[in-house]
Structures are given as C-alpha cells and as structure tokens.
Amino acid sequence: MPFKPIATPEESSQDDGSRSARARRRLPDLLGLMRRAPALDFDTLMDRIQLASLPVTDEDMACTTHLDHGRLLARQDRWDDLAHLIEHADATRLHTPAGVPATMLLADGARSDLVSAARDAIADEADPDPTGIGTLEDVLADQPRNYACALVVALAHIDIGRAWRAAASPPTGAKHEVRFLAHFRRAEALLAPFDAVNLDAPSLAAAQCALLAARPHPHHRVVDDYTRLIDLDPVSPLHMRALGEALLPARHGNYETLEREARHAAARTTEIWGAGGYVWVYFDALTRDPGTLARLDVALFVQGLHDIVSHKNDQHVINQLSAFCGIVMAARTGKVRRAAPNEVKRRRIHDCLDWLLEKHLQELHPVVWSQTLLSPGLTLVPSARRALIDKGQQIALRTIAECFAEEIEDGGSIAFSRSGMYRLPAL
C-alpha cells in the first residue's frame, strides 16, 4: 500500500502557528473522545504507530565502548595507555554521536570499580576500604606530571565526596560533611598544578567546575569556570546543561543570571548550534525548576530548537528534544489559569513536539524517554534497564498518540521513516 505523506517539508517548515492552533484544539477533543468513545482508548491508538524502537542505540554503544576501555586499562594497570587515550580524546575533542566527551567516559570507567565499592560501603554506613583510593594515589605518585592520571584520581575523590554528602542524615550529617570536604580538598590539590587552558584540556576544566560544590562562595566563580569549559568544548551540550543547572536559585545563581548566561552561551556557540546554546543552558534548568519560565524568551528558545536539529540531526538528540517538549513541557495538572504567562510559554514549547516528530523522528530511543521522567544526570542501575526500556516505550508511544490522535482515530496508522512521518489509510 503506498505511503501518503501528511505534509511536505515545504508545507510544514514554518507552520508553527497553525500546528499550535491544532494542538490547542486537540486537548479538549481528546478528553471528549475518551468520554464519548471508551472503546477507542490510547492503547488502541498506540497500536497504530509504526516506529522502530532501539533498546540499544549507537549512543549507548559508543558510551559503553569508552567506559569499558577505561575500566579494562585500569584493571590491567595500563595507566600510560589510559593517560595517552585521555590526552588524545581531549586534544581531538572526541565525543559520542550525541556529544558526550570521551574523556569523561574513559575516566568514569577507570575509577568505576573503586567508586562503586566506596558507594556501597558508605550506603552501608561503613568507611570505604582506604586501599582502593591509596592504589590510585600510588599510580599518580609514579607519574606526578601526568594530568590525565591526576584527573582520574581527583574525580574518584569527587565521586566519593559526593557519596558522603548524599548519604548525610541526622545525627551523622556533620561527619559526612567533613568527609565530603576532605575529599574535595584533596581533589583540588591534585588538580592545582594543571591549567586547563594552557593544556587545551576540557576534561580539566570540567573537573574544576565539579569542585564548585565545595567552595564557600561558588557564585563568584561559577560563570567564569563554566565559560572557560564551554569555550574549550562548545560541541558538547552537557557543559551548557550543567551551567544552567548550576545557575538555579537553589544552587549558585538566580533567574537573571541564568537568562544572561544562556544568551552569552548561544552567542559563543552560534557557529556550532545557532541559537541552540540558549536551549541547552535552559534544558535541565527548566526540568528542575519550572520557575525559570518567567524569564525565558520563548521565541528564542523555539528558534534554538530549530537550530539544534538543523546543526545536529542525531536521533539521540531528536529523542531528547521530543521527550523534553512532550513530557517536561506538557500542560501542568491542577488548577492553573491557562492564560498565565508561564503556561502560554509552556504550551508554545510543547507544541514544538508536532514538527519534531513529524519531520525529524526516525527511531525511538525508549531509555531517553524514561530518563526524562527522572532527575537529570541520574545514574541508571543496569538491572533496571529493562524496566526503563518498557516504561520509555510506553510513555513515548502514548505521547505520540496524543499528539496525532486526529490522524489515526479513523483506523489509519502513522509510520516514521527517513523521509519523515507518513499516514497509512485504514484497511
């Protein structure tokens, strides 16, 4: 049966307004549909969506490859080889397809055994075995001028320090804070001899940003430290996302500074992301604190979404943006005035889901969708991955069904391909 396109790219490239109007009409229609025709539920609509689902993606494989390589080299005590790889990844700005720095993954893998054991001990209210971190310190003593080795050891201290702070609770909270500060002080001392700019090493700049958590007045340095990092590695969106989260009022900033630095990041990365830097700075900030909508320039944000997909049409990124618009920017529940300025902005960003799905989505990455329901940056437990895949697929298909219910309520289906989204008429 021939495919029938819903719209050509020319017809839909600049029709945000019409799609917004359609989306505004759709919500009451869907509510009425569920009331009037219980048999036509979302389970039925979800079955009419033909979309390839990838439990393991190119991004997953790239991340796993770097993690496993770093872990293997550390277990074999091949620190010279590991250091060379980290330095090479820094120098070449090696990233995964979605922009995760390979240096981060190699260093994560190299310290993963030690950090995992330390976290388990702390969770059991015990002191970690000191021989683990001692072994890493001995490696660095043999190579005191090697910044890559210092990076791995410093990041291990940072991870263990964070574990102490995360486990803090009365009446032992003060003890945990002392341990946290001790590990961060040691990490700062290890990194002090190395200058990220002189060495052209984004990994060092990222580690310096991580140290902000233990500084007495981090707000004095957060902008400068993250600006240095973003300038060294503008390709990775993770740095801009981390800056936005660091500038929340609950952390080290305020809404005014967040807005200003989002614009600055967009200006500094315009050749790579267009206006997309503005989106990346706000990305996790909006997820964690809806109050950030008050200062958000929604027109610039929507332009940034268009620019991201035009500069980086990677399916992992498309799934991230689609899940953000479909889940994080979904209408708030409860008694909220729909004409409230923040809700108008939220609705406009949510309406971008239409063109993201219709023009750019080719495959479903379910874990991305389930991660969107969790806190940004949350580490996944491997044993929970199957559940995350199932949950992500369910929430993604339901979101897509809600978005295109009018197109498939007559029994037709929609299919996603490299040529865009198409409608298959009912048999």
C-alpha positions as CSV (number, residue, x, y, z in Angstrom):
1,M,0.0,0.0,0.0
2,P,1.5,3.4,-0.9
3,F,2.5,5.8,1.8
4,K,0.6,9.1,1.9
5,P,2.7,11.9,3.4
6,I,0.9,14.1,5.9
7,A,2.8,17.2,4.8
8,T,5.8,18.0,2.7
9,P,8.8,19.8,4.3
10,E,7.9,22.9,2.4
11,E,4.3,22.8,3.7
12,S,5.3,22.3,7.3
13,S,8.6,24.0,7.8
14,Q,7.2,27.3,9.0
15,D,3.7,26.4,10.2
16,D,4.3,26.5,14.0
17,G,1.3,28.8,14.3
18,S,-1.2,26.5,12.6
19,R,0.2,23.5,14.5
20,S,-0.1,25.4,17.7
21,A,-3.7,26.1,17.0
22,R,-4.3,22.5,16.1
23,A,-2.7,21.4,19.3
24,R,-4.8,23.8,21.4
25,R,-7.9,22.3,19.8
26,R,-6.7,18.7,20.4
27,L,-6.7,18.5,24.2
28,P,-10.5,19.1,24.6
29,D,-11.1,16.8,21.6
30,L,-9.1,14.0,23.2
31,L,-10.9,14.5,26.5
32,G,-14.2,14.3,24.7
33,L,-13.1,11.3,22.7
34,M,-12.3,9.4,25.9
35,R,-15.6,10.3,27.4
36,R,-17.7,9.6,24.3
37,A,-16.0,6.5,23.0
38,P,-14.3,4.5,25.7
39,A,-13.6,1.7,23.2
40,L,-11.2,4.0,21.3
41,D,-8.6,4.3,24.1
42,F,-4.9,5.2,23.9
43,D,-3.9,1.6,23.8
44,T,-5.7,1.3,20.5
45,L,-4.1,4.5,19.2
46,M,-0.6,3.4,20.3
47,D,-1.0,0.2,18.3
48,R,-1.4,2.3,15.1
49,I,2.0,3.8,15.4
50,Q,4.8,2.2,13.3
51,L,8.1,3.3,14.8
52,A,11.3,1.3,15.1
53,S,12.3,1.1,18.8
54,L,16.0,0.6,19.6
55,P,16.7,-0.7,23.1
56,V,20.4,-0.3,22.4
57,T,21.4,2.7,20.3
58,D,24.6,4.0,18.6
59,E,25.0,6.4,21.5
60,D,24.7,3.6,24.1
61,M,27.3,1.6,22.2
62,A,29.7,4.5,22.0
63,C,29.4,5.3,25.7
64,T,29.8,1.6,26.7
65,T,32.9,1.2,24.5
66,H,34.7,4.1,26.1
67,L,33.6,3.1,29.6
68,D,34.7,-0.5,29.2
69,H,38.0,0.6,27.6
70,G,38.8,2.8,30.6
71,R,37.8,0.1,33.1
72,L,39.9,-2.5,31.3
73,L,43.1,-0.4,31.1
74,A,42.8,0.5,34.9
75,R,42.3,-3.2,35.8
76,Q,45.4,-4.1,33.8
77,D,47.4,-1.3,35.4
78,R,48.0,0.2,31.9
79,W,48.0,3.7,33.1
80,D,50.4,5.0,30.5
81,D,48.0,3.8,27.8
82,L,45.0,5.2,29.6
83,A,46.7,8.6,30.0
84,H,47.6,8.7,26.3
85,L,43.9,8.0,25.4
86,I,42.6,10.7,27.7
87,E,45.1,13.2,26.3
88,H,44.2,12.2,22.7
89,A,40.5,12.5,23.4
90,D,41.0,15.9,24.9
91,A,43.2,17.1,22.0
92,T,40.8,15.8,19.3
93,R,37.6,16.7,21.2
94,L,36.4,13.1,20.7
95,H,32.7,12.8,21.5
96,T,29.9,10.2,21.2
97,P,27.4,10.9,18.5
98,A,25.3,13.0,20.9
99,G,28.2,15.0,22.2
100,V,29.4,13.2,25.4
101,P,33.1,13.7,25.8
102,A,35.1,10.5,25.5
103,T,37.5,11.8,28.2
104,M,34.6,11.8,30.7
105,L,33.7,8.2,29.8
106,L,37.3,6.9,29.9
107,A,37.8,8.4,33.3
108,D,34.5,7.1,34.6
109,G,35.4,3.6,33.6
110,A,38.9,3.8,35.0
111,R,37.6,4.7,38.5
112,S,34.4,2.8,38.4
113,D,35.5,-0.3,40.4
114,L,36.8,1.9,43.2
115,V,33.9,4.3,43.3
116,S,31.3,1.5,43.2
117,A,32.9,-0.2,46.2
118,A,33.1,3.1,48.1
119,R,29.5,3.9,47.4
120,D,28.4,0.5,48.6
121,A,30.4,0.9,51.8
122,I,29.0,4.4,52.5
123,A,25.5,3.2,51.9
124,D,26.1,0.5,54.5
125,E,27.3,3.2,56.9
126,A,30.8,2.0,56.8
127,D,34.1,3.6,55.8
128,P,35.4,2.6,52.3
129,D,38.5,0.5,52.2
130,P,41.3,3.0,52.0
131,T,43.5,0.7,49.9
132,G,41.4,1.5,46.9
133,I,42.0,5.2,46.7
134,G,45.5,4.6,48.0
135,T,46.3,2.5,45.0
136,L,45.2,5.3,42.7
137,E,47.3,7.8,44.7
138,D,50.3,5.5,44.2
139,V,49.8,5.5,40.5
140,L,49.8,9.3,40.5
141,A,53.0,9.3,42.6
142,D,54.7,7.4,39.8
143,Q,53.5,10.0,37.3
144,P,53.2,13.3,39.1
145,R,53.3,15.4,36.0
146,N,50.6,13.5,34.1
147,Y,47.4,15.4,34.1
148,A,45.3,12.5,32.9
149,C,46.3,10.4,35.9
150,A,45.7,13.3,38.2
151,L,42.3,13.8,36.6
152,V,41.2,10.2,37.3
153,V,42.3,10.3,40.9
154,A,40.8,13.7,41.5
155,L,37.4,12.6,40.0
156,A,37.5,9.5,42.2
157,H,37.8,11.8,45.3
158,I,35.0,14.0,43.9
159,D,32.7,10.9,43.4
160,I,33.4,9.6,46.9
161,G,32.9,13.0,48.4
162,R,29.6,13.3,46.7
163,A,28.6,9.9,48.0
164,W,29.3,11.0,51.6
165,R,27.2,14.2,51.2
166,A,24.4,12.3,49.6
167,A,24.2,9.8,52.4
168,A,24.2,12.5,55.1
169,S,21.3,12.5,57.6
170,P,20.9,13.4,61.3
171,P,22.7,12.8,63.6
172,T,25.7,11.9,61.5
173,G,25.4,14.7,58.9
174,A,28.3,16.7,60.3
175,K,30.6,13.7,60.0
176,H,29.5,13.1,56.4
177,E,30.1,16.8,55.5
178,V,33.6,16.6,56.9
179,R,34.4,13.6,54.7
180,F,32.9,15.3,51.7
181,L,35.0,18.4,52.2
182,A,38.2,16.4,52.8
183,H,37.8,14.5,49.5
184,F,37.1,17.7,47.6
185,R,40.1,19.4,49.1
186,R,42.3,16.5,48.0
187,A,40.8,16.7,44.5
188,E,41.5,20.4,44.3
189,A,45.1,19.9,45.4
190,L,45.6,17.2,42.8
191,L,44.3,19.4,40.0
192,A,46.0,22.6,41.2
193,P,49.3,22.1,39.2
194,F,47.4,21.8,35.9
195,D,45.9,24.6,33.8
196,A,43.1,23.6,31.5
197,V,43.6,26.4,29.0
198,N,47.3,26.0,28.8
199,L,47.0,22.3,28.3
200,D,44.0,22.6,26.0
201,A,42.2,20.1,28.2
202,P,38.4,20.4,28.5
203,S,38.4,17.5,31.0
204,L,40.4,19.5,33.5
205,A,38.0,22.5,33.1
206,A,35.0,20.2,33.7
207,A,36.7,18.8,36.9
208,Q,37.3,22.4,38.1
209,C,33.5,23.1,37.6
210,A,32.7,20.0,39.7
211,L,34.8,21.4,42.5
212,L,32.4,24.4,42.8
213,A,30.2,22.2,45.0
214,A,32.6,22.6,47.9
215,R,33.7,26.2,47.5
216,P,32.4,28.6,50.2
217,H,31.2,31.2,47.7
218,P,30.8,29.3,44.4
219,H,28.6,32.0,42.8
220,H,31.7,34.2,42.4
221,R,33.3,31.6,40.1
222,V,30.5,29.6,38.5
223,V,30.2,31.8,35.4
224,D,33.9,32.1,34.8
225,D,34.6,28.4,35.3
226,Y,31.8,27.3,33.0
227,T,32.6,29.9,30.4
228,R,36.1,28.5,30.2
229,L,34.8,25.0,29.9
230,I,32.3,25.8,27.2
231,D,34.8,27.8,25.2
232,L,37.2,24.8,25.3
233,D,34.5,22.3,24.2
234,P,31.5,24.1,22.7
235,V,30.4,20.9,20.8
236,S,29.2,19.1,23.9
237,P,25.8,20.2,25.2
238,L,26.5,18.6,28.6
239,H,28.6,21.6,29.7
240,M,25.9,24.1,28.8
241,R,23.2,22.0,30.5
242,A,25.4,21.8,33.6
243,L,25.8,25.6,33.6
244,G,22.1,26.1,33.5
245,E,21.5,23.8,36.5
246,A,24.4,25.4,38.4
247,L,22.8,28.9,38.0
248,L,19.4,28.0,39.5
249,P,18.5,29.8,42.7
250,A,18.7,26.6,44.6
251,R,22.3,26.2,43.6
252,H,24.7,29.1,42.8
253,G,22.7,31.7,40.8
254,N,19.4,33.3,40.1
255,Y,17.0,33.6,37.2
256,E,18.5,36.9,35.9
257,T,22.0,35.4,35.7
258,L,20.6,32.2,34.1
259,E,18.9,34.2,31.3
260,R,22.0,36.4,30.7
261,E,24.4,33.4,30.5
262,A,22.0,31.5,28.3
263,R,22.2,34.3,25.7
264,H,26.0,34.5,26.1
265,A,26.4,30.8,25.6
266,A,24.2,31.0,22.4
267,A,26.4,33.8,21.1
268,R,29.6,32.0,21.8
269,T,28.5,28.7,20.2
270,T,26.5,30.1,17.3
271,E,28.7,28.6,14.6
272,I,28.0,25.1,16.1
273,W,24.5,25.4,17.5
274,G,22.9,28.5,16.0
275,A,20.7,29.7,18.8
276,G,20.7,26.2,20.3
277,G,23.1,27.2,23.1
278,Y,20.2,29.1,24.6
279,V,18.2,25.9,24.7
280,W,20.9,23.8,26.2
281,V,21.6,26.2,29.1
282,Y,17.9,26.1,29.9
283,F,17.3,22.4,29.3
284,D,17.9,20.9,32.7
285,A,17.1,24.1,34.5
286,L,13.6,24.0,33.2
287,T,13.3,20.4,34.2
288,R,14.4,21.0,37.7
289,D,12.7,24.4,38.3
290,P,9.6,25.5,36.4
291,G,10.1,29.0,37.8
292,T,12.7,29.5,35.1
293,L,9.9,30.0,32.6
294,A,9.3,33.5,34.0
295,R,12.5,34.9,32.4
296,L,12.6,32.6,29.4
297,D,12.5,34.2,25.9
298,V,10.2,31.6,24.3
299,A,10.7,32.8,20.8
300,L,14.5,32.5,21.1
301,F,14.0,29.1,22.7
302,V,11.9,27.8,19.8
303,Q,14.3,29.2,17.3
304,G,17.1,27.3,19.2
305,L,15.2,24.1,18.9
306,H,15.0,24.5,15.1
307,D,18.7,25.4,15.0
308,I,19.8,22.3,17.1
309,V,18.1,19.9,14.7
310,S,19.5,21.7,11.7
311,H,23.0,21.5,13.1
312,K,22.8,18.1,14.8
313,N,20.1,15.9,13.3
314,D,21.2,12.9,15.5
315,Q,18.4,10.6,16.6
316,H,19.5,10.5,20.2
317,V,19.3,14.3,20.3
318,I,15.9,14.3,18.5
319,N,14.6,11.9,21.1
320,Q,15.9,14.1,23.9
321,L,14.2,17.2,22.5
322,S,11.0,15.4,21.7
323,A,10.8,13.9,25.2
324,F,11.5,17.3,26.7
325,C,8.8,19.0,24.7
326,G,6.3,16.2,25.2
327,I,6.8,15.4,28.9
328,V,8.6,18.2,30.7
329,M,6.6,20.9,28.8
330,A,3.3,19.1,29.0
331,A,0.4,21.1,30.5
332,R,0.6,21.3,34.3
333,T,-2.0,19.4,36.2
334,G,-4.2,21.1,38.8
335,K,-6.0,24.4,38.8
336,V,-3.8,26.6,36.7
337,R,-5.0,29.6,34.6
338,R,-4.3,28.6,31.1
339,A,-3.7,32.2,30.1
340,A,-1.0,32.6,32.7
341,P,2.2,33.8,31.0
342,N,4.3,30.8,32.1
343,E,1.7,28.4,30.9
344,V,1.5,30.2,27.5
345,K,5.2,29.7,27.2
346,R,5.0,26.1,28.3
347,R,2.3,25.4,25.6
348,R,4.3,27.0,22.9
349,I,7.3,24.8,23.6
350,H,5.1,21.8,24.0
351,D,3.6,22.5,20.5
352,C,7.1,22.0,19.0
353,L,6.6,18.3,19.6
354,D,4.5,18.3,16.4
355,W,7.2,19.2,14.0
356,L,10.0,17.4,15.9
357,L,8.1,14.1,15.5
358,E,6.7,14.7,12.0
359,K,9.8,16.0,10.4
360,H,12.7,14.6,12.3
361,L,12.0,11.4,14.4
362,Q,13.0,8.2,12.7
363,E,13.6,5.8,15.5
364,L,12.5,5.6,19.2
365,H,15.2,5.5,21.9
366,P,13.0,4.4,24.8
367,V,15.6,4.9,27.6
368,V,15.8,8.6,26.7
369,W,12.1,9.0,27.3
370,S,12.2,7.2,30.6
371,Q,15.2,9.2,31.7
372,T,13.2,12.4,31.1
373,L,10.8,11.3,33.8
374,L,13.8,11.0,36.2
375,S,16.2,13.6,37.6
376,P,18.7,15.0,35.0
377,G,22.0,13.1,35.2
378,L,20.7,10.3,37.3
379,T,22.9,7.2,37.0
380,L,21.0,4.2,35.8
381,V,21.2,0.8,37.6
382,P,21.9,-1.8,35.0
383,S,19.4,-4.2,36.4
384,A,16.7,-1.6,36.0
385,R,17.4,-1.1,32.3
386,R,14.7,-3.5,31.0
387,A,12.1,-1.7,33.1
388,L,13.3,1.7,31.8
389,I,13.0,0.5,28.2
390,D,9.5,-0.7,28.7
391,K,8.4,2.4,30.5
392,G,10.1,4.7,27.9
393,Q,8.4,2.9,25.0
394,Q,5.0,3.2,26.7
395,I,5.3,6.9,27.5
396,A,6.7,7.7,24.1
397,L,4.0,5.9,22.2
398,R,1.3,7.4,24.3
399,T,2.7,10.9,23.9
400,I,2.9,10.4,20.1
401,A,-0.7,9.0,20.1
402,E,-1.9,12.1,22.0
403,C,-0.1,14.4,19.5
404,F,-1.6,12.7,16.4
405,A,-4.9,11.3,17.6
406,E,-6.8,13.1,15.0
407,E,-4.8,11.5,12.2
408,I,-5.3,7.9,13.4
409,E,-8.7,7.9,15.2
410,D,-10.4,6.7,12.0
411,G,-8.4,3.5,11.9
412,G,-5.4,4.7,9.9
413,S,-1.8,4.5,11.1
414,I,1.2,6.7,11.1
415,A,4.7,5.4,10.2
416,F,8.1,7.0,10.7
417,S,10.9,6.8,8.2
418,R,14.0,8.6,6.9
419,S,11.6,10.6,4.6
420,G,9.5,11.9,7.5
421,M,6.2,10.8,9.1
422,Y,3.6,9.3,6.8
423,R,0.0,8.3,7.2
424,L,-1.3,4.8,6.2
425,P,-5.0,4.8,5.5
426,A,-7.2,2.3,7.3
427,L,-7.7,-1.1,5.5
